Amino acid sequence: MPGMQRAVALLFAATLSGQWINEPARGVPRAHDGKPNLSAPAPRAGGHPDFTGLWQTDFAPPGEIEKVVPGLSLTTVPGDDATTFSKYLFNVLADYAPDEVKLSAEAQKEWEANKSISDALGPRCLPIGLPMTDLFPMPKRIVQTANLIVVLYEGDLPRQIHMDGRKLPANPNPAWVGYSVGKWDGDTLVVETVGLNPRAALDAFGHPRSDTMRLRERWRRRDFGHLNVEMTIEDSKYYSKPFAFQYSSTLVPDDDLLEWVCTENEKDKGHIK
């Protein structure tokens, strides 16, 4: 199946627990039994929701992934079930009918090249980049200040979202996570990103992104433990129209990030046939 080998390469980066296991986090509302109350009101800082915390992208409901990637269950790695991953990790166009969003001739050529590289997301150990690094169910830590939001990923490059009112760069040097600025729309954080390195794909199926792609996001922390994100991809160089999808994350309050480096931890290439 086109793109399946790329998806398989992703699956071997298993989601692992953090360094400090069961270390109770400070400032977390808890029930009488000590368990975090994830439905409590969202914390606020400076009059706005505070996204600070360790988050993990929610798993897909049963049966959803099999509709997007038939036969994926055959590639499941013990302890790392790919059939529970977000469908958008595999295909950012999963909600669209075939040919509803058309690829340009240049994008089609790039997509075919991506699909021919079976180890593009594995042994080459290049950064995954946006939006895939947010869709993969590995923990990420958000640190929010008044003028800067930092996202630390387990196994990928960190991201900076500038909140100081600056404008996006007009001619940015391409970067794996691009250049991001944010502003508030009520209690929703609106983030805009440009300057993304076109060497990274949008998803495990290898849908390409051009150097002119613009990523728009809307973050909403609906309560203490749940975060909703809407992503819109605008890339008129490669796609006939903008397209969007939504995903959610859940707070993991009593855990931490695990240090993971692809070239150091990769042990699976020799077992893939």
C-alpha positions in Angstrom: 0.0 0.0 0.0 1.4 3.5 -0.9 2.9 5.1 2.2 2.6 2.0 4.4 6.4 1.6 4.8 6.7 5.2 5.9 4.0 4.5 8.5 5.7 1.3 9.7 8.9 3.3 10.2 7.1 5.7 12.5 5.7 2.9 14.7 9.0 1.9 16.0 9.5 5.1 17.9 7.6 3.7 20.9 5.9 6.0 23.4 7.6 5.6 26.7 7.1 6.9 30.3 9.1 9.8 31.5 12.1 10.1 33.9 10.2 10.8 37.1 7.4 8.2 37.3 4.6 8.9 39.7 6.1 12.1 41.0 3.1 14.2 42.0 3.0 17.5 40.2 2.4 20.7 42.2 -0.7 22.8 41.7 -2.8 20.0 40.3 -6.4 19.8 41.6 -7.0 16.3 43.0 -9.9 14.1 44.1 -10.0 12.6 47.6 -8.1 9.6 46.4 -5.3 11.7 45.2 -6.0 11.3 41.5 -5.8 14.4 39.3 -9.1 16.1 38.6 -8.8 16.7 34.9 -12.3 18.2 34.6 -11.5 21.1 37.0 -11.4 24.6 35.5 -8.4 25.5 33.3 -5.7 27.5 35.1 -5.1 31.1 34.0 -2.1 33.4 33.8 -2.2 37.1 32.9 -5.9 36.8 32.2 -5.6 34.0 29.7 -5.7 30.2 29.8 -2.3 28.8 30.8 -1.3 25.8 28.6 1.7 24.9 30.7 1.9 21.2 31.3 2.8 17.8 29.9 0.4 16.8 27.2 -0.2 13.7 25.0 -2.2 13.5 21.8 -5.4 11.4 22.4 -5.6 8.0 20.8 -8.1 7.2 18.0 -11.4 5.4 18.9 -11.5 1.7 18.1 -11.8 0.9 14.4 -11.1 4.4 13.1 -7.5 3.8 11.9 -8.4 0.5 10.1 -10.7 2.6 7.8 -7.8 5.0 6.9 -5.1 2.3 6.7 -6.6 -1.1 6.1 -4.3 -3.9 7.4 -2.4 -1.7 9.7 -3.0 -4.1 12.6 -0.5 -6.5 10.9 2.3 -4.0 11.6 1.7 -3.5 15.3 4.7 -3.4 17.5 4.3 -5.0 20.9 3.5 -2.3 23.4 3.0 0.3 20.7 -0.3 -0.2 18.9 -0.4 1.8 15.7 -4.2 1.2 15.4 -4.7 3.6 18.3 -2.8 6.5 16.7 -4.5 9.6 15.3 -5.7 9.1 11.7 -4.2 12.4 10.8 -0.8 11.2 11.7 -1.1 8.8 8.7 -3.2 11.1 6.4 -3.8 14.8 7.0 -6.5 14.5 4.3 -8.4 11.7 6.0 -11.6 13.7 6.3 -11.7 14.7 2.6 -13.0 12.8 -0.4 -10.5 11.6 -3.0 -9.5 14.5 -5.3 -11.4 17.0 -3.1 -8.0 18.6 -2.4 -5.9 18.2 -5.5 -2.1 18.2 -5.6 -0.2 20.3 -8.1 2.1 18.5 -10.6 5.1 19.5 -8.5 3.5 18.2 -5.3 2.5 14.9 -7.0 6.1 14.4 -8.1 7.3 15.1 -4.6 4.7 12.8 -3.1 5.8 9.9 -5.3 9.4 10.5 -4.3 8.5 10.4 -0.7 6.5 7.2 -1.0 9.6 5.5 -2.6 11.7 6.2 0.5 10.9 3.3 2.8 13.0 4.5 5.7 12.4 8.2 5.4 11.1 8.5 8.9 13.2 5.9 10.6 16.9 5.2 10.1 17.6 8.5 8.4 16.7 10.1 11.8 15.7 13.5 10.4 13.3 15.6 12.4 9.6 14.9 11.9 8.4 18.5 11.9 5.0 20.0 12.0 2.2 19.0 12.0 3.3 15.3 12.5 5.3 15.9 15.6 2.1 17.2 17.3 0.0 14.3 16.1 2.4 11.5 17.2 1.3 10.2 20.7 4.6 11.1 22.4 4.5 13.4 25.4 5.3 17.1 24.8 5.8 19.8 27.4 4.3 23.3 27.0 5.9 26.1 28.9 4.0 29.4 28.8 5.2 32.8 29.7 3.8 36.2 28.8 5.9 36.8 25.8 6.9 33.2 24.7 5.5 29.8 24.6 7.9 26.9 24.3 6.9 23.3 23.2 9.4 20.6 24.2 8.9 17.4 22.3 10.1 13.9 23.3 12.3 13.0 20.4 12.0 16.1 18.1 13.2 19.7 17.9 11.7 22.3 20.4 9.3 24.9 19.1 9.0 28.6 20.0 5.8 30.6 19.7 6.5 34.3 20.1 3.7 36.3 22.0 5.4 39.7 22.0 3.5 41.2 19.1 6.3 40.7 16.5 5.4 40.0 12.8 6.3 36.8 10.9 9.5 37.1 9.0 9.1 38.1 5.4 11.8 35.9 3.9 12.7 33.2 6.6 15.5 30.8 6.3 13.6 27.4 6.2 13.5 25.6 9.5 12.1 22.2 10.6 9.5 23.7 12.9 9.3 27.1 11.1 8.7 30.5 12.8 5.6 30.9 14.9 3.8 33.9 16.4 0.7 33.8 18.6 -2.1 36.1 19.8 -5.2 35.7 21.8 -8.8 35.6 20.5 -10.7 35.6 23.7 -9.6 32.4 25.5 -8.4 30.8 22.2 -4.7 31.0 21.3 -4.2 31.6 17.6 -0.8 30.6 16.2 0.5 31.2 12.7 3.7 29.5 11.4 5.7 30.1 8.2 9.2 29.2 6.9 8.8 25.4 7.3 11.5 23.2 5.8 10.0 21.4 2.8 12.2 18.3 3.5 9.7 17.1 6.1 6.3 15.5 5.1 2.9 16.4 6.5 2.1 12.8 7.5 3.2 9.2 7.4 1.8 8.8 3.9 4.3 11.3 2.7 2.1 14.2 1.7 4.6 17.0 0.9 4.8 20.5 2.2 6.3 23.4 0.1 8.5 26.2 1.3 5.5 28.6 1.1 3.2 26.5 3.4 1.5 28.4 6.2 0.1 26.6 9.2 -2.7 28.2 11.3 -3.7 26.8 14.7 -6.3 27.5 17.3 -5.6 26.1 20.8 -8.4 25.9 23.4 -7.9 24.4 26.9 -11.4 23.5 27.7 -10.7 22.5 31.2 -7.7 21.5 33.4 -6.9 18.3 31.6 -8.1 18.6 28.0 -6.7 20.6 25.1 -8.4 21.0 21.6 -6.4 22.1 18.6 -7.6 23.0 15.1 -5.0 23.0 12.4 -5.4 24.6 8.9 -2.8 24.1 6.2 -2.6 26.7 3.5 -0.2 25.7 0.7 -1.4 27.1 -2.7 1.9 26.0 -4.3 1.1 22.3 -3.6 -2.6 22.0 -2.9 -5.7 23.3 -4.6 -7.3 24.7 -1.4 -6.6 25.0 2.3 -7.6 22.0 4.4 -8.1 21.5 8.1 -8.4 18.9 10.9 -8.8 18.8 14.6 -7.3 16.7 17.4 -7.2 16.7 21.2 -4.7 16.1 23.9 -4.9 15.1 27.5 -2.8 16.3 30.4 -0.3 13.8 31.9 0.3 15.6 35.3 2.5 13.1 37.2 5.1 12.2 34.6 7.9 13.8 32.6 9.6 13.7 29.3 12.0 10.9 28.4 15.2 11.7 26.6 15.1 10.1 23.2 17.5 10.6 20.3 16.9 8.8 17.1 20.5 7.9 16.1 21.2 6.6 19.7 17.9 4.7 20.3 17.2 3.3 16.8 17.4 -0.5 17.1 14.8 -1.7 14.7 16.1 -1.3 11.2 17.8 -4.7 11.2 14.5 -6.4 12.1 12.4 -4.8 9.4 11.9 -7.1 6.4 
